[in-house]
Amino acid sequence: MIQERLNELGSAIVEYEGEKVQLWGFTREETLLLNLNKGIKC
């Protein structure tokens, strides 16, 4: 199920925290890079 969603988004950040998985999906690579550089402030 997670892999299907990643394929739909095109780019994403996946964080594992214990048994939880958090998926931050982006439809554009530019938005992903902005988030990686500036974090939540973008």
mmCIF file of the N, C-alpha and C atoms, coordinates in Angstrom:
data_MODEL
# 
_entry.id   MODEL 
# 
loop_
_atom_site.group_PDB 
_atom_site.id 
_atom_site.type_symbol 
_atom_site.label_atom_id 
_atom_site.label_alt_id 
_atom_site.label_comp_id 
_atom_site.label_asym_id 
_atom_site.label_entity_id 
_atom_site.label_seq_id 
_atom_site.pdbx_PDB_ins_code 
_atom_site.Cartn_x 
_atom_site.Cartn_y 
_atom_site.Cartn_z 
_atom_site.occupancy 
_atom_site.B_iso_or_equiv 
_atom_site.pdbx_formal_charge 
_atom_site.auth_seq_id 
_atom_site.auth_comp_id 
_atom_site.auth_asym_id 
_atom_site.auth_atom_id 
_atom_site.pdbx_PDB_model_num 
ATOM 1   N N  . MET A 1 1  ? 0.816  -1.181 0.000  1.00 0.00 ? 1  MET A N  1 
ATOM 2   C CA . MET A 1 1  ? 0.000  0.000  0.000  1.00 0.00 ? 1  MET A CA 1 
ATOM 3   C C  . MET A 1 1  ? 0.868  1.256  0.000  1.00 0.00 ? 1  MET A C  1 
ATOM 4   N N  . ILE A 1 2  ? 1.911  1.304  0.783  1.00 0.00 ? 2  ILE A N  1 
ATOM 5   C CA . ILE A 1 2  ? 2.790  2.465  0.824  1.00 0.00 ? 2  ILE A CA 1 
ATOM 6   C C  . ILE A 1 2  ? 3.488  2.636  -0.522 1.00 0.00 ? 2  ILE A C  1 
ATOM 7   N N  . GLN A 1 3  ? 3.948  1.550  -1.105 1.00 0.00 ? 3  GLN A N  1 
ATOM 8   C CA . GLN A 1 3  ? 4.641  1.632  -2.391 1.00 0.00 ? 3  GLN A CA 1 
ATOM 9   C C  . GLN A 1 3  ? 3.727  2.197  -3.473 1.00 0.00 ? 3  GLN A C  1 
ATOM 10  N N  . GLU A 1 4  ? 2.464  1.827  -3.472 1.00 0.00 ? 4  GLU A N  1 
ATOM 11  C CA . GLU A 1 4  ? 1.512  2.358  -4.449 1.00 0.00 ? 4  GLU A CA 1 
ATOM 12  C C  . GLU A 1 4  ? 1.389  3.870  -4.313 1.00 0.00 ? 4  GLU A C  1 
ATOM 13  N N  . ARG A 1 5  ? 1.300  4.344  -3.087 1.00 0.00 ? 5  ARG A N  1 
ATOM 14  C CA . ARG A 1 5  ? 1.169  5.784  -2.847 1.00 0.00 ? 5  ARG A CA 1 
ATOM 15  C C  . ARG A 1 5  ? 2.436  6.530  -3.266 1.00 0.00 ? 5  ARG A C  1 
ATOM 16  N N  . LEU A 1 6  ? 3.600  5.956  -2.972 1.00 0.00 ? 6  LEU A N  1 
ATOM 17  C CA . LEU A 1 6  ? 4.860  6.571  -3.400 1.00 0.00 ? 6  LEU A CA 1 
ATOM 18  C C  . LEU A 1 6  ? 4.925  6.681  -4.919 1.00 0.00 ? 6  LEU A C  1 
ATOM 19  N N  . ASN A 1 7  ? 4.469  5.656  -5.606 1.00 0.00 ? 7  ASN A N  1 
ATOM 20  C CA . ASN A 1 7  ? 4.465  5.680  -7.060 1.00 0.00 ? 7  ASN A CA 1 
ATOM 21  C C  . ASN A 1 7  ? 3.547  6.781  -7.594 1.00 0.00 ? 7  ASN A C  1 
ATOM 22  N N  . GLU A 1 8  ? 2.417  6.999  -6.947 1.00 0.00 ? 8  GLU A N  1 
ATOM 23  C CA . GLU A 1 8  ? 1.485  8.051  -7.358 1.00 0.00 ? 8  GLU A CA 1 
ATOM 24  C C  . GLU A 1 8  ? 2.088  9.437  -7.165 1.00 0.00 ? 8  GLU A C  1 
ATOM 25  N N  . LEU A 1 9  ? 2.788  9.641  -6.069 1.00 0.00 ? 9  LEU A N  1 
ATOM 26  C CA . LEU A 1 9  ? 3.307  10.960 -5.722 1.00 0.00 ? 9  LEU A CA 1 
ATOM 27  C C  . LEU A 1 9  ? 4.496  11.376 -6.575 1.00 0.00 ? 9  LEU A C  1 
ATOM 28  N N  . GLY A 1 10 ? 5.334  10.454 -6.902 1.00 0.00 ? 10 GLY A N  1 
ATOM 29  C CA . GLY A 1 10 ? 6.526  10.783 -7.673 1.00 0.00 ? 10 GLY A CA 1 
ATOM 30  C C  . GLY A 1 10 ? 7.733  11.093 -6.810 1.00 0.00 ? 10 GLY A C  1 
ATOM 31  N N  . SER A 1 11 ? 7.540  11.760 -5.674 1.00 0.00 ? 11 SER A N  1 
ATOM 32  C CA . SER A 1 11 ? 8.634  12.028 -4.744 1.00 0.00 ? 11 SER A CA 1 
ATOM 33  C C  . SER A 1 11 ? 8.063  12.128 -3.340 1.00 0.00 ? 11 SER A C  1 
ATOM 34  N N  . ALA A 1 12 ? 8.828  11.651 -2.370 1.00 0.00 ? 12 ALA A N  1 
ATOM 35  C CA . ALA A 1 12 ? 8.315  11.643 -1.006 1.00 0.00 ? 12 ALA A CA 1 
ATOM 36  C C  . ALA A 1 12 ? 9.444  11.470 -0.002 1.00 0.00 ? 12 ALA A C  1 
ATOM 37  N N  . ILE A 1 13 ? 9.120  11.805 1.226  1.00 0.00 ? 13 ILE A N  1 
ATOM 38  C CA . ILE A 1 13 ? 9.995  11.541 2.363  1.00 0.00 ? 13 ILE A CA 1 
ATOM 39  C C  . ILE A 1 13 ? 9.258  10.524 3.226  1.00 0.00 ? 13 ILE A C  1 
ATOM 40  N N  . VAL A 1 14 ? 9.936  9.454  3.578  1.00 0.00 ? 14 VAL A N  1 
ATOM 41  C CA . VAL A 1 14 ? 9.341  8.425  4.426  1.00 0.00 ? 14 VAL A CA 1 
ATOM 42  C C  . VAL A 1 14 ? 10.108 8.402  5.738  1.00 0.00 ? 14 VAL A C  1 
ATOM 43  N N  . GLU A 1 15 ? 9.391  8.561  6.847  1.00 0.00 ? 15 GLU A N  1 
ATOM 44  C CA . GLU A 1 15 ? 10.004 8.532  8.172  1.00 0.00 ? 15 GLU A CA 1 
ATOM 45  C C  . GLU A 1 15 ? 9.427  7.356  8.953  1.00 0.00 ? 15 GLU A C  1 
ATOM 46  N N  . TYR A 1 16 ? 10.307 6.611  9.596  1.00 0.00 ? 16 TYR A N  1 
ATOM 47  C CA . TYR A 1 16 ? 9.891  5.499  10.441 1.00 0.00 ? 16 TYR A CA 1 
ATOM 48  C C  . TYR A 1 16 ? 10.106 5.896  11.895 1.00 0.00 ? 16 TYR A C  1 
ATOM 49  N N  . GLU A 1 17 ? 9.077  5.709  12.692 1.00 0.00 ? 17 GLU A N  1 
ATOM 50  C CA . GLU A 1 17 ? 9.163  6.017  14.113 1.00 0.00 ? 17 GLU A CA 1 
ATOM 51  C C  . GLU A 1 17 ? 8.542  4.850  14.868 1.00 0.00 ? 17 GLU A C  1 
ATOM 52  N N  . GLY A 1 18 ? 9.392  3.936  15.304 1.00 0.00 ? 18 GLY A N  1 
ATOM 53  C CA . GLY A 1 18 ? 8.879  2.722  15.955 1.00 0.00 ? 18 GLY A CA 1 
ATOM 54  C C  . GLY A 1 18 ? 8.093  1.903  14.950 1.00 0.00 ? 18 GLY A C  1 
ATOM 55  N N  . GLU A 1 19 ? 6.832  1.653  15.257 1.00 0.00 ? 19 GLU A N  1 
ATOM 56  C CA . GLU A 1 19 ? 5.976  0.888  14.352 1.00 0.00 ? 19 GLU A CA 1 
ATOM 57  C C  . GLU A 1 19 ? 5.170  1.781  13.412 1.00 0.00 ? 19 GLU A C  1 
ATOM 58  N N  . LYS A 1 20 ? 5.352  3.089  13.514 1.00 0.00 ? 20 LYS A N  1 
ATOM 59  C CA . LYS A 1 20 ? 4.602  4.030  12.676 1.00 0.00 ? 20 LYS A CA 1 
ATOM 60  C C  . LYS A 1 20 ? 5.444  4.460  11.471 1.00 0.00 ? 20 LYS A C  1 
ATOM 61  N N  . VAL A 1 21 ? 4.753  4.693  10.373 1.00 0.00 ? 21 VAL A N  1 
ATOM 62  C CA . VAL A 1 21 ? 5.391  5.199  9.164  1.00 0.00 ? 21 VAL A CA 1 
ATOM 63  C C  . VAL A 1 21 ? 4.688  6.492  8.784  1.00 0.00 ? 21 VAL A C  1 
ATOM 64  N N  . GLN A 1 22 ? 5.468  7.541  8.582  1.00 0.00 ? 22 GLN A N  1 
ATOM 65  C CA . GLN A 1 22 ? 4.904  8.817  8.168  1.00 0.00 ? 22 GLN A CA 1 
ATOM 66  C C  . GLN A 1 22 ? 5.400  9.106  6.754  1.00 0.00 ? 22 GLN A C  1 
ATOM 67  N N  . LEU A 1 23 ? 4.465  9.433  5.869  1.00 0.00 ? 23 LEU A N  1 
ATOM 68  C CA . LEU A 1 23 ? 4.782  9.671  4.474  1.00 0.00 ? 23 LEU A CA 1 
ATOM 69  C C  . LEU A 1 23 ? 4.485  11.119 4.130  1.00 0.00 ? 23 LEU A C  1 
ATOM 70  N N  . TRP A 1 24 ? 5.509  11.829 3.690  1.00 0.00 ? 24 TRP A N  1 
ATOM 71  C CA . TRP A 1 24 ? 5.365  13.204 3.246  1.00 0.00 ? 24 TRP A CA 1 
ATOM 72  C C  . TRP A 1 24 ? 5.497  13.158 1.733  1.00 0.00 ? 24 TRP A C  1 
ATOM 73  N N  . GLY A 1 25 ? 4.398  13.345 1.025  1.00 0.00 ? 25 GLY A N  1 
ATOM 74  C CA . GLY A 1 25 ? 4.411  13.213 -0.421 1.00 0.00 ? 25 GLY A CA 1 
ATOM 75  C C  . GLY A 1 25 ? 4.397  14.550 -1.130 1.00 0.00 ? 25 GLY A C  1 
ATOM 76  N N  . PHE A 1 26 ? 5.063  14.577 -2.269 1.00 0.00 ? 26 PHE A N  1 
ATOM 77  C CA . PHE A 1 26 ? 5.153  15.791 -3.068 1.00 0.00 ? 26 PHE A CA 1 
ATOM 78  C C  . PHE A 1 26 ? 4.921  15.418 -4.524 1.00 0.00 ? 26 PHE A C  1 
ATOM 79  N N  . THR A 1 27 ? 4.123  16.204 -5.204 1.00 0.00 ? 27 THR A N  1 
ATOM 80  C CA . THR A 1 27 ? 3.856  15.925 -6.612 1.00 0.00 ? 27 THR A CA 1 
ATOM 81  C C  . THR A 1 27 ? 4.907  16.549 -7.522 1.00 0.00 ? 27 THR A C  1 
ATOM 82  N N  . ARG A 1 28 ? 5.697  17.481 -6.969 1.00 0.00 ? 28 ARG A N  1 
ATOM 83  C CA . ARG A 1 28 ? 6.774  18.109 -7.744 1.00 0.00 ? 28 ARG A CA 1 
ATOM 84  C C  . ARG A 1 28 ? 8.092  17.978 -7.003 1.00 0.00 ? 28 ARG A C  1 
ATOM 85  N N  . GLU A 1 29 ? 9.137  17.687 -7.732 1.00 0.00 ? 29 GLU A N  1 
ATOM 86  C CA . GLU A 1 29 ? 10.457 17.542 -7.122 1.00 0.00 ? 29 GLU A CA 1 
ATOM 87  C C  . GLU A 1 29 ? 10.913 18.855 -6.471 1.00 0.00 ? 29 GLU A C  1 
ATOM 88  N N  . GLU A 1 30 ? 10.541 19.993 -7.066 1.00 0.00 ? 30 GLU A N  1 
ATOM 89  C CA . GLU A 1 30 ? 10.942 21.284 -6.518 1.00 0.00 ? 30 GLU A CA 1 
ATOM 90  C C  . GLU A 1 30 ? 10.404 21.474 -5.093 1.00 0.00 ? 30 GLU A C  1 
ATOM 91  N N  . THR A 1 31 ? 9.185  21.043 -4.867 1.00 0.00 ? 31 THR A N  1 
ATOM 92  C CA . THR A 1 31 ? 8.582  21.163 -3.543 1.00 0.00 ? 31 THR A CA 1 
ATOM 93  C C  . THR A 1 31 ? 9.293  20.260 -2.544 1.00 0.00 ? 31 THR A C  1 
ATOM 94  N N  . LEU A 1 32 ? 9.660  19.081 -2.961 1.00 0.00 ? 32 LEU A N  1 
ATOM 95  C CA . LEU A 1 32 ? 10.415 18.159 -2.113 1.00 0.00 ? 32 LEU A CA 1 
ATOM 96  C C  . LEU A 1 32 ? 11.738 18.788 -1.702 1.00 0.00 ? 32 LEU A C  1 
ATOM 97  N N  . LEU A 1 33 ? 12.467 19.341 -2.661 1.00 0.00 ? 33 LEU A N  1 
ATOM 98  C CA . LEU A 1 33 ? 13.765 19.946 -2.360 1.00 0.00 ? 33 LEU A CA 1 
ATOM 99  C C  . LEU A 1 33 ? 13.615 21.166 -1.460 1.00 0.00 ? 33 LEU A C  1 
ATOM 100 N N  . LEU A 1 34 ? 12.582 21.959 -1.683 1.00 0.00 ? 34 LEU A N  1 
ATOM 101 C CA . LEU A 1 34 ? 12.329 23.120 -0.828 1.00 0.00 ? 34 LEU A CA 1 
ATOM 102 C C  . LEU A 1 34 ? 12.067 22.668 0.603  1.00 0.00 ? 34 LEU A C  1 
ATOM 103 N N  . ASN A 1 35 ? 11.289 21.604 0.768  1.00 0.00 ? 35 ASN A N  1 
ATOM 104 C CA . ASN A 1 35 ? 11.000 21.081 2.102  1.00 0.00 ? 35 ASN A CA 1 
ATOM 105 C C  . ASN A 1 35 ? 12.260 20.548 2.765  1.00 0.00 ? 35 ASN A C  1 
ATOM 106 N N  . LEU A 1 36 ? 13.098 19.881 2.026  1.00 0.00 ? 36 LEU A N  1 
ATOM 107 C CA . LEU A 1 36 ? 14.346 19.345 2.585  1.00 0.00 ? 36 LEU A CA 1 
ATOM 108 C C  . LEU A 1 36 ? 15.277 20.478 3.015  1.00 0.00 ? 36 LEU A C  1 
ATOM 109 N N  . ASN A 1 37 ? 15.286 21.565 2.264  1.00 0.00 ? 37 ASN A N  1 
ATOM 110 C CA . ASN A 1 37 ? 16.170 22.697 2.572  1.00 0.00 ? 37 ASN A CA 1 
ATOM 111 C C  . ASN A 1 37 ? 15.644 23.601 3.659  1.00 0.00 ? 37 ASN A C  1 
ATOM 112 N N  . LYS A 1 38 ? 14.336 23.856 3.674  1.00 0.00 ? 38 LYS A N  1 
ATOM 113 C CA . LYS A 1 38 ? 13.763 24.830 4.608  1.00 0.00 ? 38 LYS A CA 1 
ATOM 114 C C  . LYS A 1 38 ? 12.864 24.212 5.658  1.00 0.00 ? 38 LYS A C  1 
ATOM 115 N N  . GLY A 1 39 ? 12.531 22.942 5.522  1.00 0.00 ? 39 GLY A N  1 
ATOM 116 C CA . GLY A 1 39 ? 11.655 22.280 6.470  1.00 0.00 ? 39 GLY A CA 1 
ATOM 117 C C  . GLY A 1 39 ? 10.229 22.795 6.371  1.00 0.00 ? 39 GLY A C  1 
ATOM 118 N N  . ILE A 1 40 ? 9.526  22.789 7.461  1.00 0.00 ? 40 ILE A N  1 
ATOM 119 C CA . ILE A 1 40 ? 8.106  23.131 7.504  1.00 0.00 ? 40 ILE A CA 1 
ATOM 120 C C  . ILE A 1 40 ? 7.848  24.589 7.106  1.00 0.00 ? 40 ILE A C  1 
ATOM 121 N N  . LYS A 1 41 ? 8.853  25.439 7.154  1.00 0.00 ? 41 LYS A N  1 
ATOM 122 C CA . LYS A 1 41 ? 8.691  26.859 6.867  1.00 0.00 ? 41 LYS A CA 1 
ATOM 123 C C  . LYS A 1 41 ? 8.439  27.155 5.392  1.00 0.00 ? 41 LYS A C  1 
ATOM 124 N N  . CYS A 1 42 ? 8.599  26.178 4.534  1.00 0.00 ? 42 CYS A N  1 
ATOM 125 C CA . CYS A 1 42 ? 8.379  26.417 3.111  1.00 0.00 ? 42 CYS A CA 1 
ATOM 126 C C  . CYS A 1 42 ? 6.884  26.465 2.881  1.00 0.00 ? 42 CYS A C  1 
# 
